[in-house]
């Protein structure tokens, strides 16, 4: 197993390629990363991490 880029990031388009192709920032990329891998890695814990980053994005754009 590739510890840097495991299989759960490579189903279809690689997650990193998707994030980069959409010019996402750190928070946006982490939402995508955690939602993409939650079924194969940490389950609900990853969804909660995605939620945390999503809440940061919401706060950023609510204050604009």
mmCIF file as gemmi writes it, N, C-alpha and C atoms, coordinates in Angstrom:
data_model
loop_
_atom_site.group_PDB
_atom_site.id
_atom_site.type_symbol
_atom_site.label_atom_id
_atom_site.label_alt_id
_atom_site.label_comp_id
_atom_site.label_asym_id
_atom_site.label_entity_id
_atom_site.label_seq_id
_atom_site.pdbx_PDB_ins_code
_atom_site.Cartn_x
_atom_site.Cartn_y
_atom_site.Cartn_z
_atom_site.occupancy
_atom_site.B_iso_or_equiv
_atom_site.pdbx_formal_charge
_atom_site.auth_seq_id
_atom_site.auth_asym_id
_atom_site.pdbx_PDB_model_num
ATOM 1 N N . UNK Axp A 1 ? 0.84 -1.191 0 1 0 ? 1 A 1
ATOM 2 C CA . UNK Axp A 1 ? 0 0 0 1 0 ? 1 A 1
ATOM 3 C C . UNK Axp A 1 ? 0.88 1.247 0 1 0 ? 1 A 1
ATOM 4 N N . UNK Axp A 2 ? 0.516 2.202 -0.8 1 0 ? 2 A 1
ATOM 5 C CA . UNK Axp A 2 ? 1.201 3.481 -0.882 1 0 ? 2 A 1
ATOM 6 C C . UNK Axp A 2 ? 0.726 4.364 0.266 1 0 ? 2 A 1
ATOM 7 N N . UNK Axp A 3 ? 1.597 4.632 1.238 1 0 ? 3 A 1
ATOM 8 C CA . UNK Axp A 3 ? 1.202 5.408 2.415 1 0 ? 3 A 1
ATOM 9 C C . UNK Axp A 3 ? 0.972 6.874 2.09 1 0 ? 3 A 1
ATOM 10 N N . UNK Axp A 4 ? 1.584 7.384 1.045 1 0 ? 4 A 1
ATOM 11 C CA . UNK Axp A 4 ? 1.418 8.783 0.656 1 0 ? 4 A 1
ATOM 12 C C . UNK Axp A 4 ? 0.109 8.986 -0.102 1 0 ? 4 A 1
ATOM 13 N N . UNK Axp A 5 ? -0.224 8.068 -0.984 1 0 ? 5 A 1
ATOM 14 C CA . UNK Axp A 5 ? -1.401 8.21 -1.842 1 0 ? 5 A 1
ATOM 15 C C . UNK Axp A 5 ? -2.161 6.886 -1.891 1 0 ? 5 A 1
ATOM 16 N N . UNK Axp A 6 ? -2.849 6.514 -0.791 1 0 ? 6 A 1
ATOM 17 C CA . UNK Axp A 6 ? -3.538 5.226 -0.739 1 0 ? 6 A 1
ATOM 18 C C . UNK Axp A 6 ? -4.693 5.117 -1.742 1 0 ? 6 A 1
ATOM 19 N N . UNK Axp A 7 ? -5.175 3.903 -1.906 1 0 ? 7 A 1
ATOM 20 C CA . UNK Axp A 7 ? -6.211 3.61 -2.895 1 0 ? 7 A 1
ATOM 21 C C . UNK Axp A 7 ? -7.486 4.435 -2.729 1 0 ? 7 A 1
ATOM 22 N N . UNK Axp A 8 ? -7.841 4.801 -1.495 1 0 ? 8 A 1
ATOM 23 C CA . UNK Axp A 8 ? -9.096 5.539 -1.32 1 0 ? 8 A 1
ATOM 24 C C . UNK Axp A 8 ? -9.023 6.956 -1.88 1 0 ? 8 A 1
ATOM 25 N N . UNK Axp A 9 ? -7.863 7.42 -2.302 1 0 ? 9 A 1
ATOM 26 C CA . UNK Axp A 9 ? -7.742 8.705 -2.992 1 0 ? 9 A 1
ATOM 27 C C . UNK Axp A 9 ? -7.699 8.542 -4.506 1 0 ? 9 A 1
ATOM 28 N N . UNK Axp A 10 ? -7.763 7.308 -5.012 1 0 ? 10 A 1
ATOM 29 C CA . UNK Axp A 10 ? -7.547 7.064 -6.436 1 0 ? 10 A 1
ATOM 30 C C . UNK Axp A 10 ? -8.749 6.478 -7.163 1 0 ? 10 A 1
ATOM 31 N N . UNK Axp A 11 ? -9.903 6.474 -6.579 1 0 ? 11 A 1
ATOM 32 C CA . UNK Axp A 11 ? -11.082 5.929 -7.238 1 0 ? 11 A 1
ATOM 33 C C . UNK Axp A 11 ? -11.614 6.968 -8.228 1 0 ? 11 A 1
ATOM 34 N N . UNK Axp A 12 ? -11.592 6.636 -9.509 1 0 ? 12 A 1
ATOM 35 C CA . UNK Axp A 12 ? -11.962 7.634 -10.515 1 0 ? 12 A 1
ATOM 36 C C . UNK Axp A 12 ? -10.807 8.607 -10.67 1 0 ? 12 A 1
ATOM 37 N N . UNK Axp A 13 ? -11.081 9.88 -10.525 1 0 ? 13 A 1
ATOM 38 C CA . UNK Axp A 13 ? -10.024 10.895 -10.562 1 0 ? 13 A 1
ATOM 39 C C . UNK Axp A 13 ? -9.371 10.963 -9.183 1 0 ? 13 A 1
ATOM 40 N N . UNK Axp A 14 ? -8.068 11.139 -9.145 1 0 ? 14 A 1
ATOM 41 C CA . UNK Axp A 14 ? -7.373 11.276 -7.868 1 0 ? 14 A 1
ATOM 42 C C . UNK Axp A 14 ? -7.867 12.529 -7.157 1 0 ? 14 A 1
ATOM 43 N N . UNK Axp A 15 ? -8.074 12.41 -5.867 1 0 ? 15 A 1
ATOM 44 C CA . UNK Axp A 15 ? -8.603 13.527 -5.084 1 0 ? 15 A 1
ATOM 45 C C . UNK Axp A 15 ? -7.73 14.77 -5.224 1 0 ? 15 A 1
ATOM 46 N N . UNK Axp A 16 ? -6.426 14.609 -5.126 1 0 ? 16 A 1
ATOM 47 C CA . UNK Axp A 16 ? -5.518 15.761 -5.246 1 0 ? 16 A 1
ATOM 48 C C . UNK Axp A 16 ? -5.649 16.426 -6.612 1 0 ? 16 A 1
ATOM 49 N N . UNK Axp A 17 ? -5.804 15.628 -7.671 1 0 ? 17 A 1
ATOM 50 C CA . UNK Axp A 17 ? -5.973 16.189 -9.016 1 0 ? 17 A 1
ATOM 51 C C . UNK Axp A 17 ? -7.278 16.97 -9.114 1 0 ? 17 A 1
ATOM 52 N N . UNK Axp A 18 ? -8.344 16.444 -8.528 1 0 ? 18 A 1
ATOM 53 C CA . UNK Axp A 18 ? -9.631 17.131 -8.539 1 0 ? 18 A 1
ATOM 54 C C . UNK Axp A 18 ? -9.535 18.475 -7.813 1 0 ? 18 A 1
ATOM 55 N N . UNK Axp A 19 ? -8.933 18.453 -6.627 1 0 ? 19 A 1
ATOM 56 C CA . UNK Axp A 19 ? -8.787 19.684 -5.833 1 0 ? 19 A 1
ATOM 57 C C . UNK Axp A 19 ? -7.976 20.711 -6.609 1 0 ? 19 A 1
ATOM 58 N N . UNK Axp A 20 ? -6.876 20.274 -7.177 1 0 ? 20 A 1
ATOM 59 C CA . UNK Axp A 20 ? -6.025 21.183 -7.938 1 0 ? 20 A 1
ATOM 60 C C . UNK Axp A 20 ? -6.722 21.703 -9.187 1 0 ? 20 A 1
ATOM 61 N N . UNK Axp A 21 ? -7.458 20.843 -9.885 1 0 ? 21 A 1
ATOM 62 C CA . UNK Axp A 21 ? -8.126 21.263 -11.123 1 0 ? 21 A 1
ATOM 63 C C . UNK Axp A 21 ? -9.228 22.289 -10.876 1 0 ? 21 A 1
ATOM 64 N N . UNK Axp A 22 ? -9.734 22.336 -9.647 1 0 ? 22 A 1
ATOM 65 C CA . UNK Axp A 22 ? -10.768 23.31 -9.293 1 0 ? 22 A 1
ATOM 66 C C . UNK Axp A 22 ? -10.208 24.474 -8.479 1 0 ? 22 A 1
ATOM 67 N N . UNK Axp A 23 ? -8.877 24.559 -8.408 1 0 ? 23 A 1
ATOM 68 C CA . UNK Axp A 23 ? -8.187 25.661 -7.739 1 0 ? 23 A 1
ATOM 69 C C . UNK Axp A 23 ? -8.737 25.915 -6.335 1 0 ? 23 A 1
ATOM 70 N N . UNK Axp A 24 ? -8.888 24.832 -5.568 1 0 ? 24 A 1
ATOM 71 C CA . UNK Axp A 24 ? -9.444 24.931 -4.22 1 0 ? 24 A 1
ATOM 72 C C . UNK Axp A 24 ? -8.374 25.323 -3.219 1 0 ? 24 A 1
ATOM 73 N N . UNK Axp A 25 ? -8.803 26.048 -2.193 1 0 ? 25 A 1
ATOM 74 C CA . UNK Axp A 25 ? -7.876 26.397 -1.121 1 0 ? 25 A 1
ATOM 75 C C . UNK Axp A 25 ? -7.824 25.261 -0.093 1 0 ? 25 A 1
ATOM 76 N N . UNK Axp A 26 ? -7.092 25.474 0.985 1 0 ? 26 A 1
ATOM 77 C CA . UNK Axp A 26 ? -6.865 24.454 2.009 1 0 ? 26 A 1
ATOM 78 C C . UNK Axp A 26 ? -8.168 23.931 2.612 1 0 ? 26 A 1
ATOM 79 N N . UNK Axp A 27 ? -9.051 24.832 3.006 1 0 ? 27 A 1
ATOM 80 C CA . UNK Axp A 27 ? -10.307 24.409 3.627 1 0 ? 27 A 1
ATOM 81 C C . UNK Axp A 27 ? -11.185 23.646 2.64 1 0 ? 27 A 1
ATOM 82 N N . UNK Axp A 28 ? -11.328 24.153 1.435 1 0 ? 28 A 1
ATOM 83 C CA . UNK Axp A 28 ? -12.137 23.479 0.416 1 0 ? 28 A 1
ATOM 84 C C . UNK Axp A 28 ? -11.571 22.097 0.102 1 0 ? 28 A 1
ATOM 85 N N . UNK Axp A 29 ? -10.266 22.027 -0.064 1 0 ? 29 A 1
ATOM 86 C CA . UNK Axp A 29 ? -9.622 20.756 -0.372 1 0 ? 29 A 1
ATOM 87 C C . UNK Axp A 29 ? -9.814 19.724 0.724 1 0 ? 29 A 1
ATOM 88 N N . UNK Axp A 30 ? -9.767 20.161 1.974 1 0 ? 30 A 1
ATOM 89 C CA . UNK Axp A 30 ? -9.954 19.225 3.072 1 0 ? 30 A 1
ATOM 90 C C . UNK Axp A 30 ? -11.385 18.718 3.158 1 0 ? 30 A 1
ATOM 91 N N . UNK Axp A 31 ? -12.355 19.55 2.831 1 0 ? 31 A 1
ATOM 92 C CA . UNK Axp A 31 ? -13.742 19.068 2.786 1 0 ? 31 A 1
ATOM 93 C C . UNK Axp A 31 ? -13.831 17.926 1.774 1 0 ? 31 A 1
ATOM 94 N N . UNK Axp A 32 ? -13.292 18.141 0.59 1 0 ? 32 A 1
ATOM 95 C CA . UNK Axp A 32 ? -13.325 17.118 -0.459 1 0 ? 32 A 1
ATOM 96 C C . UNK Axp A 32 ? -12.569 15.871 -0.009 1 0 ? 32 A 1
ATOM 97 N N . UNK Axp A 33 ? -11.378 16.056 0.556 1 0 ? 33 A 1
ATOM 98 C CA . UNK Axp A 33 ? -10.548 14.928 0.992 1 0 ? 33 A 1
ATOM 99 C C . UNK Axp A 33 ? -11.277 14.045 1.998 1 0 ? 33 A 1
ATOM 100 N N . UNK Axp A 34 ? -11.832 14.655 3.037 1 0 ? 34 A 1
ATOM 101 C CA . UNK Axp A 34 ? -12.463 13.861 4.09 1 0 ? 34 A 1
ATOM 102 C C . UNK Axp A 34 ? -13.761 13.205 3.631 1 0 ? 34 A 1
ATOM 103 N N . UNK Axp A 35 ? -14.535 13.893 2.802 1 0 ? 35 A 1
ATOM 104 C CA . UNK Axp A 35 ? -15.768 13.284 2.293 1 0 ? 35 A 1
ATOM 105 C C . UNK Axp A 35 ? -15.432 12.137 1.339 1 0 ? 35 A 1
ATOM 106 N N . UNK Axp A 36 ? -14.378 12.291 0.562 1 0 ? 36 A 1
ATOM 107 C CA . UNK Axp A 36 ? -13.985 11.255 -0.388 1 0 ? 36 A 1
ATOM 108 C C . UNK Axp A 36 ? -13.546 9.968 0.305 1 0 ? 36 A 1
ATOM 109 N N . UNK Axp A 37 ? -12.852 10.081 1.42 1 0 ? 37 A 1
ATOM 110 C CA . UNK Axp A 37 ? -12.257 8.896 2.023 1 0 ? 37 A 1
ATOM 111 C C . UNK Axp A 37 ? -13.035 8.302 3.193 1 0 ? 37 A 1
ATOM 112 N N . UNK Axp A 38 ? -14.096 8.942 3.669 1 0 ? 38 A 1
ATOM 113 C CA . UNK Axp A 38 ? -14.707 8.536 4.932 1 0 ? 38 A 1
ATOM 114 C C . UNK Axp A 38 ? -15.159 7.084 4.967 1 0 ? 38 A 1
ATOM 115 N N . UNK Axp A 39 ? -15.664 6.547 3.863 1 0 ? 39 A 1
ATOM 116 C CA . UNK Axp A 39 ? -16.15 5.151 3.863 1 0 ? 39 A 1
ATOM 117 C C . UNK Axp A 39 ? -15.014 4.139 4 1 0 ? 39 A 1
ATOM 118 N N . UNK Axp A 40 ? -13.828 4.498 3.509 1 0 ? 40 A 1
ATOM 119 C CA . UNK Axp A 40 ? -12.719 3.541 3.489 1 0 ? 40 A 1
ATOM 120 C C . UNK Axp A 40 ? -11.677 3.804 4.571 1 0 ? 40 A 1
ATOM 121 N N . UNK Axp A 41 ? -11.821 4.889 5.335 1 0 ? 41 A 1
ATOM 122 C CA . UNK Axp A 41 ? -10.795 5.158 6.338 1 0 ? 41 A 1
ATOM 123 C C . UNK Axp A 41 ? -11.394 5.33 7.729 1 0 ? 41 A 1
ATOM 124 N N . UNK Axp A 42 ? -11.889 6.506 8.057 1 0 ? 42 A 1
ATOM 125 C CA . UNK Axp A 42 ? -12.265 6.795 9.446 1 0 ? 42 A 1
ATOM 126 C C . UNK Axp A 42 ? -13.755 7.011 9.683 1 0 ? 42 A 1
ATOM 127 N N . UNK Axp A 43 ? -14.598 6.701 8.711 1 0 ? 43 A 1
ATOM 128 C CA . UNK Axp A 43 ? -16.04 6.793 8.898 1 0 ? 43 A 1
ATOM 129 C C . UNK Axp A 43 ? -16.517 8.161 9.341 1 0 ? 43 A 1
ATOM 130 N N . UNK Axp A 44 ? -17.365 8.175 10.351 1 0 ? 44 A 1
ATOM 131 C CA . UNK Axp A 44 ? -17.991 9.399 10.832 1 0 ? 44 A 1
ATOM 132 C C . UNK Axp A 44 ? -16.951 10.424 11.298 1 0 ? 44 A 1
ATOM 133 N N . UNK Axp A 45 ? -15.836 9.96 11.826 1 0 ? 45 A 1
ATOM 134 C CA . UNK Axp A 45 ? -14.774 10.889 12.251 1 0 ? 45 A 1
ATOM 135 C C . UNK Axp A 45 ? -14.33 11.786 11.085 1 0 ? 45 A 1
ATOM 136 N N . UNK Axp A 46 ? -14.172 11.208 9.892 1 0 ? 46 A 1
ATOM 137 C CA . UNK Axp A 46 ? -13.798 12.009 8.727 1 0 ? 46 A 1
ATOM 138 C C . UNK Axp A 46 ? -14.924 12.949 8.321 1 0 ? 46 A 1
ATOM 139 N N . UNK Axp A 47 ? -16.165 12.532 8.442 1 0 ? 47 A 1
ATOM 140 C CA . UNK Axp A 47 ? -17.283 13.426 8.132 1 0 ? 47 A 1
ATOM 141 C C . UNK Axp A 47 ? -17.305 14.616 9.087 1 0 ? 47 A 1
ATOM 142 N N . UNK Axp A 48 ? -16.982 14.385 10.339 1 0 ? 48 A 1
ATOM 143 C CA . UNK Axp A 48 ? -16.924 15.482 11.313 1 0 ? 48 A 1
ATOM 144 C C . UNK Axp A 48 ? -15.776 16.434 10.993 1 0 ? 48 A 1
ATOM 145 N N . UNK Axp A 49 ? -14.671 15.896 10.513 1 0 ? 49 A 1
ATOM 146 C CA . UNK Axp A 49 ? -13.561 16.756 10.096 1 0 ? 49 A 1
ATOM 147 C C . UNK Axp A 49 ? -13.982 17.607 8.899 1 0 ? 49 A 1
ATOM 148 N N . UNK Axp A 50 ? -14.656 16.98 7.935 1 0 ? 50 A 1
ATOM 149 C CA . UNK Axp A 50 ? -15.157 17.726 6.778 1 0 ? 50 A 1
ATOM 150 C C . UNK Axp A 50 ? -16.108 18.821 7.227 1 0 ? 50 A 1
ATOM 151 N N . UNK Axp A 51 ? -16.966 18.505 8.179 1 0 ? 51 A 1
ATOM 152 C CA . UNK Axp A 51 ? -17.92 19.486 8.711 1 0 ? 51 A 1
ATOM 153 C C . UNK Axp A 51 ? -17.18 20.672 9.345 1 0 ? 51 A 1
ATOM 154 N N . UNK Axp A 52 ? -16.105 20.394 10.073 1 0 ? 52 A 1
ATOM 155 C CA . UNK Axp A 52 ? -15.332 21.458 10.714 1 0 ? 52 A 1
ATOM 156 C C . UNK Axp A 52 ? -14.781 22.428 9.675 1 0 ? 52 A 1
ATOM 157 N N . UNK Axp A 53 ? -14.193 21.864 8.593 1 0 ? 53 A 1
ATOM 158 C CA . UNK Axp A 53 ? -13.655 22.714 7.533 1 0 ? 53 A 1
ATOM 159 C C . UNK Axp A 53 ? -14.777 23.447 6.791 1 0 ? 53 A 1
ATOM 160 N N . UNK Axp A 54 ? -15.89 22.801 6.599 1 0 ? 54 A 1
ATOM 161 C CA . UNK Axp A 54 ? -17.03 23.441 5.937 1 0 ? 54 A 1
ATOM 162 C C . UNK Axp A 54 ? -17.558 24.603 6.77 1 0 ? 54 A 1
ATOM 163 N N . UNK Axp A 55 ? -17.621 24.434 8.082 1 0 ? 55 A 1
ATOM 164 C CA . UNK Axp A 55 ? -18.047 25.523 8.961 1 0 ? 55 A 1
ATOM 165 C C . UNK Axp A 55 ? -17.097 26.712 8.857 1 0 ? 55 A 1
ATOM 166 N N . UNK Axp A 56 ? -15.801 26.452 8.733 1 0 ? 56 A 1
ATOM 167 C CA . UNK Axp A 56 ? -14.838 27.541 8.547 1 0 ? 56 A 1
ATOM 168 C C . UNK Axp A 56 ? -15.114 28.291 7.242 1 0 ? 56 A 1
ATOM 169 N N . UNK Axp A 57 ? -15.417 27.555 6.188 1 0 ? 57 A 1
ATOM 170 C CA . UNK Axp A 57 ? -15.74 28.192 4.914 1 0 ? 57 A 1
ATOM 171 C C . UNK Axp A 57 ? -17.008 29.031 5.029 1 0 ? 57 A 1
ATOM 172 N N . UNK Axp A 58 ? -18.01 28.491 5.687 1 0 ? 58 A 1
ATOM 173 C CA . UNK Axp A 58 ? -19.276 29.221 5.857 1 0 ? 58 A 1
ATOM 174 C C . UNK Axp A 58 ? -19.028 30.534 6.602 1 0 ? 58 A 1
ATOM 175 N N . UNK Axp A 59 ? -18.27 30.475 7.689 1 0 ? 59 A 1
ATOM 176 C CA . UNK Axp A 59 ? -17.961 31.692 8.447 1 0 ? 59 A 1
ATOM 177 C C . UNK Axp A 59 ? -17.226 32.71 7.602 1 0 ? 59 A 1
ATOM 178 N N . UNK Axp A 60 ? -16.286 32.23 6.786 1 0 ? 60 A 1
ATOM 179 C CA . UNK Axp A 60 ? -15.523 33.137 5.919 1 0 ? 60 A 1
ATOM 180 C C . UNK Axp A 60 ? -16.459 33.894 4.974 1 0 ? 60 A 1
ATOM 181 N N . UNK Axp A 61 ? -17.378 33.176 4.355 1 0 ? 61 A 1
ATOM 182 C CA . UNK Axp A 61 ? -18.23 33.803 3.349 1 0 ? 61 A 1
ATOM 183 C C . UNK Axp A 61 ? -19.43 34.522 3.934 1 0 ? 61 A 1
ATOM 184 N N . UNK Axp A 62 ? -19.836 34.187 5.129 1 0 ? 62 A 1
ATOM 185 C CA . UNK Axp A 62 ? -20.891 34.946 5.806 1 0 ? 62 A 1
ATOM 186 C C . UNK Axp A 62 ? -20.372 36.329 6.204 1 0 ? 62 A 1
ATOM 187 N N . UNK Axp A 63 ? -19.087 36.438 6.466 1 0 ? 63 A 1
ATOM 188 C CA . UNK Axp A 63 ? -18.506 37.701 6.919 1 0 ? 63 A 1
ATOM 189 C C . UNK Axp A 63 ? -18.093 38.602 5.771 1 0 ? 63 A 1
ATOM 190 N N . UNK Axp A 64 ? -18.303 38.175 4.543 1 0 ? 64 A 1
ATOM 191 C CA . UNK Axp A 64 ? -17.941 39.012 3.376 1 0 ? 64 A 1
ATOM 192 C C . UNK Axp A 64 ? -19.061 39.9 2.965 1 0 ? 64 A 1
